[in-house]
């Protein structure tokens, strides 16, 4: 637990004096995501009623908005990464940085999501393992604009190999705080979320440091991986 506590201490040190900006960033992000997904939920209310056409329109619109919001989710992660590296408060503009490379961000994030969902359809545990394997995708995409979507996913798998349990324990360490958020009617979530996201950034930076200096001839990114092997390697 010393390793995890060290990462959490680093996150708290980075957030010191910047909490307000990240609480605001989280509120705006959740509000916009709520609007994007709310249309789908609103459409489900009218499913099976005489307002079938309205239900179809609202559900379809909600699905489209949810897809279009994926680059904003990427931007939310990158806002923490940039703040950590520059020692600055959260920049709301980072929330929309993914739209400057819309196709690349959307394609990469969707590919990771589809693979994870495919694992969940088989069994829950493989889906969780896949989610951990691809947890670094947004950060790698930001740091390596030269990589394709498949290469980004592969690099995330390589970096997470042997560290999935570390990430699981890291998430597990926040359960107590999550329970306290319930007692605050989830208001505390706007403080817990920045704490968790910044700790995740510290986790990535530490793994990234371990892989710095690895030559192209040595890195597994050069290996050819078939689609059938994609899910199998991620669970290793």
C-alpha positions as MATLAB code, in Angstrom:
seq = 'XXXXXXXXXXXXXXXXXXXXXXXXXXXXXXXXXXXXXXXXXXXXXXXXXXXXXXXXXXXXXXXXXXXXXXXXXXXXXXXXXXXXXXXXXXXXXXXXXXXXXXXXXXXXXXXXXXXXXXXXXXXXXXXXXXXXXXXXXXXXXXXXXXXXXXXXXXXXXXXXXXXXXXXXXXXXXXXXXXXXXXXXXXXXXXXXXXXXXXXXXXXXXXXXXXXXXXXXXXXXXXXXXXXXXXXXXXXX';
ca = [
       0.000    0.000    0.000;
       3.015    2.289    0.337;
       3.238    2.545   -3.447;
      -0.413    3.530   -3.704;
      -0.224    5.990   -0.818;
       2.763    7.641   -2.466;
       0.799    8.174   -5.693;
      -2.154    9.582   -3.754;
       0.140   11.930   -1.816;
       1.600   13.174   -5.100;
      -1.922   13.769   -6.425;
      -2.930   15.744   -3.337;
       0.236   17.843   -3.596;
      -0.565   18.686   -7.229;
      -4.192   19.520   -6.408;
      -3.223   21.789   -3.520;
      -4.463   25.295   -4.262;
      -6.230   24.083   -7.427;
      -9.236   22.244   -6.014;
     -11.712   24.897   -7.102;
     -10.672   24.685  -10.752;
     -10.993   20.899  -10.799;
     -14.312   20.870   -8.980;
     -15.546   23.324  -11.600;
     -14.084   21.215  -14.421;
     -15.787   18.101  -13.065;
     -19.118   19.883  -12.682;
     -19.041   21.175  -16.269;
     -17.952   17.800  -17.612;
     -20.682   15.927  -15.755;
     -23.286   18.495  -16.794;
     -22.413   18.217  -20.480;
     -22.220   14.420  -20.324;
     -25.561   14.398  -18.528;
     -27.127   16.403  -21.336;
     -25.635   14.050  -23.918;
     -26.939   10.893  -22.218;
     -30.129   12.430  -20.859;
     -31.836   12.414  -24.241;
     -31.519    8.623  -24.431;
     -33.000    8.174  -20.962;
     -35.773   10.619  -21.799;
     -36.561    8.635  -24.934;
     -36.828    5.411  -22.919;
     -39.631    6.981  -20.881;
     -41.830    7.077  -23.988;
     -40.802    3.656  -25.297;
     -43.902    1.509  -25.712;
     -46.245    4.512  -25.451;
     -48.230    6.297  -28.121;
     -45.287    8.702  -28.484;
     -43.191    6.077  -30.238;
     -41.835    8.495  -32.843;
     -40.669   10.899  -30.133;
     -39.038    8.011  -28.275;
     -37.121    6.959  -31.387;
     -35.981   10.524  -32.085;
     -34.869   11.163  -28.516;
     -33.121    7.811  -28.196;
     -31.355    8.242  -31.523;
     -30.332   11.802  -30.677;
     -29.058   10.710  -27.285;
     -26.986    7.932  -28.831;
     -25.477   10.349  -31.345;
     -24.703   12.933  -28.657;
     -23.092   10.243  -26.499;
     -20.784    9.275  -29.373;
     -19.961   12.919  -30.089;
     -19.135   13.442  -26.405;
     -16.357   10.829  -26.421;
     -13.650   13.365  -27.399;
     -14.775   15.468  -24.430;
     -14.122   12.507  -22.156;
     -10.615   12.327  -23.626;
     -10.183   16.044  -22.969;
     -11.243   15.576  -19.357;
      -8.403   13.111  -18.796;
      -5.884   15.316  -20.602;
      -6.838   18.330  -18.467;
      -5.422   16.470  -15.462;
      -2.326   15.380  -17.340;
      -1.554   18.929  -18.489;
      -2.176   20.379  -15.043;
       0.122   17.818  -13.441;
       2.959   18.546  -15.849;
       2.595   22.321  -15.890;
       1.614   22.732  -12.204;
      -1.329   24.910  -13.208;
      -5.050   24.912  -12.328;
      -7.436   23.024  -14.580;
      -7.954   24.603  -18.000;
     -11.588   24.292  -19.132;
     -10.339   24.600  -22.719;
      -8.606   21.219  -22.390;
     -12.039   19.679  -22.092;
     -12.531   20.268  -25.823;
      -9.006   19.554  -27.084;
     -10.103   16.173  -28.445;
     -12.272   17.848  -31.071;
      -9.158   19.251  -32.753;
      -8.308   15.660  -33.725;
     -11.851   14.374  -33.714;
     -11.470   11.347  -36.012;
      -8.333   10.021  -34.311;
      -9.645   10.436  -30.779;
     -13.102    9.077  -31.548;
     -11.754    6.093  -33.481;
      -9.197    5.124  -30.838;
     -11.532    5.520  -27.876;
     -14.319    3.633  -29.664;
     -11.985    0.784  -30.583;
     -10.927    0.393  -26.949;
     -14.556    0.571  -25.788;
     -15.719   -2.042  -28.304;
     -12.979   -4.480  -27.249;
     -13.812   -3.968  -23.566;
     -17.543   -4.430  -24.198;
     -16.844   -7.593  -26.199;
     -15.002   -8.941  -23.161;
     -17.927   -8.023  -20.901;
     -20.353   -9.896  -23.146;
     -18.316  -13.060  -22.599;
     -17.780  -12.741  -18.846;
     -17.551   -9.831  -16.425;
     -13.999  -10.554  -15.277;
     -12.411  -10.504  -18.780;
     -14.152   -7.197  -19.412;
     -12.664   -5.712  -16.237;
      -9.209   -6.995  -17.154;
      -9.527   -5.461  -20.614;
     -10.613   -2.156  -19.066;
      -7.442   -2.154  -16.962;
      -5.313   -3.130  -19.959;
      -6.535   -0.116  -21.930;
      -6.708    2.350  -19.028;
      -3.729    4.336  -20.363;
      -5.085    4.840  -23.890;
      -6.015    8.568  -23.556;
      -2.638    9.524  -22.103;
      -0.645    7.517  -24.657;
      -2.723    9.026  -27.460;
      -1.811   12.496  -26.185;
       1.906   11.731  -25.799;
       2.309    9.792  -29.059;
       0.481   11.539  -31.925;
       2.518    9.469  -34.380;
       0.908    6.173  -33.312;
      -2.138    4.576  -34.897;
      -5.133    3.429  -32.866;
      -3.989   -0.204  -32.789;
      -0.472    0.837  -31.761;
      -1.843    2.980  -28.935;
      -3.908    0.087  -27.614;
      -0.937   -2.225  -27.889;
       1.317    0.196  -26.000;
      -1.276    0.442  -23.230;
      -1.324   -3.359  -22.966;
       2.469   -3.485  -22.799;
       2.701   -0.770  -20.133;
      -0.059   -2.346  -18.039;
       1.377   -5.857  -18.185;
       2.085   -6.823  -14.591;
       0.414   -3.657  -13.269;
      -3.304   -4.461  -13.583;
      -3.490   -5.575   -9.969;
      -1.745   -2.344   -8.932;
      -4.464   -0.361  -10.678;
      -7.185   -2.523   -9.140;
      -5.807   -1.898   -5.664;
      -5.506    1.795   -6.467;
      -9.200    1.998   -7.325;
     -10.035   -0.133   -4.296;
      -8.300    2.362   -2.018;
     -10.938    4.974   -2.861;
     -13.933    2.901   -1.753;
     -14.046    4.515    1.691;
     -14.168    7.978    0.135;
     -16.866    6.825   -2.286;
     -19.037    5.667    0.625;
     -18.610    9.062    2.279;
     -19.768   10.698   -0.950;
     -23.034    8.780   -0.647;
     -23.564   10.363    2.777;
     -23.132   13.819    1.210;
     -25.798   13.010   -1.415;
     -22.935   12.607   -3.925;
     -21.856   16.250   -3.588;
     -18.505   15.022   -2.337;
     -18.048   13.256   -5.663;
     -16.974   16.564   -7.214;
     -13.932   16.459   -4.928;
     -13.365   12.699   -5.063;
     -13.308   12.579   -8.868;
     -10.384   15.061   -9.208;
      -8.528   13.156   -6.485;
      -8.963    9.876   -8.359;
      -8.168   11.286  -11.788;
      -5.026   13.050  -10.626;
      -3.853    9.883   -8.882;
      -4.423    8.024  -12.142;
      -2.218   10.564  -13.910;
       0.542    9.946  -11.360;
       0.124    6.213  -11.948;
       0.560    6.732  -15.697;
       3.557    9.006  -15.282;
       5.304    6.421  -13.134;
       4.693    3.641  -15.665;
       5.743    5.967  -18.477;
       9.021    6.675  -16.704;
       9.710    2.936  -16.591;
       9.383    2.735  -20.377;
      11.394    5.824  -21.300;
      14.543    5.042  -23.253;
      13.245    1.774  -24.708;
      14.430    1.618  -28.308;
      12.114    0.979  -31.238;
      13.842   -2.321  -31.969;
      13.125   -3.569  -28.460;
       9.550   -2.386  -27.976;
       6.744   -4.917  -28.618;
       4.916   -2.225  -30.601;
       6.627   -3.517  -33.692;
       5.038   -6.949  -33.373;
       2.192   -7.857  -35.686;
      -0.929   -8.706  -33.695;
      -4.011  -10.267  -35.228;
      -7.511   -9.251  -34.068;
      -7.923  -12.717  -32.504;
      -4.858  -12.143  -30.342;
      -5.952   -8.629  -29.298;
      -8.237   -9.665  -26.467;
      -6.030  -12.562  -25.362;
      -2.941  -10.369  -24.918;
      -4.886   -7.716  -23.033;
      -5.898  -10.195  -20.358;
      -2.348  -11.343  -19.695;
];
